[in-house]
């Protein structure tokens, strides 16, 4: 898909990581560029919420089918941190757990293999002390309100996005300041989609509309409105980090992030499934 996108640049090829379009993160990126926090040092992300499983056994239950917090939520966070920091991860360390393997609706011979808890660390940017240290905690064993917090800390201050709002605090200041407020969601509510993702999706769709409306015949698109959208290359990077986190969870060691430059083995998932069943 990456090769096809490069071969047909006139076609719009972007990933659906909608958090990049959420106004709070658009403003956070701009403030980081302007030096609000000084030299970026630490990123800390917490996402807590209820189970991601469907009411019946399906792809959300299977790790090899893309289910679990790391695949569905962690991938968007990995992309977001790359967008905010302007850098990419080169080493990762992670831990995945499946605490709920069966429930009242998924039982018998069926077992959940997708993770409902994930914790991983990333070293981004330069090497040694110049790396940006990132920690991400995803916990989907917490019924109740959805928690989505992204904090970036630098040499002169910090920024923190709580839900759809953005707060900032400079060193020496006694309290936080509200930088981007919650203007209220006027669209339809979607029970399965948290508000940050819903508002990000709405902003992304508006950007896509503007991209095509910019051209009179609407058969081609203008790059401006969607310039910040993740490309297929970004998607490949994110998937590479996800796989490295999974390897680290199995090995217990730090793993390097190496972007693949050749076609993957089409039977890789089948081989992994056979190995797991054998064990």
C-alpha positions, -999 to +999 in steps of 0.1 A: +000+000+000+029+023+007+044+016-027+010+022-044+006+055-026+040+066-038+032+055-074-001+074-075+006+107-057-024+123-073-047+100-052-054+111-016-038+084+006-040+092+044-045+073+076-075+077+098-057+088+130-081+116+138-064+129+170-041+150+148-071+171+139-085+176+174-082+214+181-065+208+214-037+188+198-034+212+168-028+240+194-004+218+214+017+212+183+018+249+175+028+258+210+055+232+210+069+247+178+068+282+193+087+270+224+061+271+251+077+243+270+112+249+259+132+218+250+109+188+250+119+162+275+090+139+286+057+128+272+032+110+294-001+095+281-029+078+301-060+063+285-085+045+308-119+032+300-143+003+298-137-029+279-132-027+241-147-061+235-179-065+214-210-082+228-201-114+209-168-131+198-152-112+170-121-094+158-119-073+189-112-105+209-083-116+187-048-101+189-039-114+154-070-098+139-060-063+153-080-064+185-068-050+218-058-016+233-024-015+217-038-019+181-069+001+184-059+030+207-021+027+211-015+030+174-033+064+174-012+075+204+020+065+188+011+085+157+000+115+179+033+116+198+053+115+166+032+144+153+035+165+184+073+159+189+083+159+152+104+128+159+101+090+157+108+062+182+140+043+178+137+020+209+107+007+228+099-014+259+064-027+266+041-050+286+008-064+274-017-083+295-051-099+289-069-099+323-103-108+310-100-139+288-136-150+292-169-134+303-206-141+304-209-138+265-175-151+255-169-185+270-166-222+263-139-229+237-136-192+230-109-172+247-099-135+244-063-130+232-063-093+227-048-071+254-069-051+278-039-036+295-008-022+279+021-001+292+050+009+270+079+033+269+095+049+238+128+067+233+122+092+205+144+116+185+181+117+193+202+091+212+214+092+248+203+121+270+189+140+241+161+114+235+125+123+244+112+099+270+076+088+264+054+066+286+020+053+276-005+035+298-037+020+283-061+003+307-095-009+295-107-026+327-122+006+342-160+010+339-172+046+341-160+078+325-134+077+298-100+092+307-078+106+279-048+127+290-017+136+271+010+156+289+043+170+274+070+184+297+099+206+287+126+226+302+104+257+307+069+244+312+043+218+304+012+213+283-016+188+291-046+178+271-075+165+292-102+151+269-108+180+244-094+208+266-058+220+266-040+235+297-006+249+301+018+259+329+051+276+327+079+271+352+074+296+380+036+299+375+014+289+404-015+275+384-025+261+350-040+283+324-068+271+300-055+274+265-082+256+245-116+251+260-144+226+253-168+245+230-194+218+234-202+190+210-232+198+188-231+167+166-247+133+173-234+113+202-218+079+195-217+057+225-188+036+213-166+065+204-150+087+231-154+125+227-118+133+217-119+107+189-154+119+178-144+156+176-112+147+159-131+127+133-155+156+128-125+180+122-109+155+099-140+151+077-143+189+075-107+191+064-113+165+037-144+184+025-123+217+023-096+198+004-119+188-024-140+220-024-108+240-031-108+225-066-136+237-089-141+203-106-138+184-073-120+156-091-087+164-074-077+177-040-057+205-024-031+195+001-034+225+024-064+214+046-051+179+051-013+187+052-011+174+088-028+141+081-007+110+086+005+093+054+008+057+046+045+060+055+034+072+089+010+042+091+039+018+084+060+035+111+032+031+136+027-005+128+064-011+131+064+004+166+033-017+176+052-049+165+083-038+184+062-033+216+047-068+211+082-083+207+094-065+238+064-078+258+075-114+248+112-109+253+112-086+283+139-065+266+142-032+249+136-036+212+148-015+182+123+001+158+134-008+123+111+002+094+107-026+069+119-020+034+105-052+018+072-070+014+062-089+046+056-126+047+019-131+038+018-162+060+032-145+091-001-144+110-008-180+102+027-191+115+022-171+147-013-187+152+002-222+148+030-214+172+006-201+198-017-232+195+013-255+198+024-238+230 
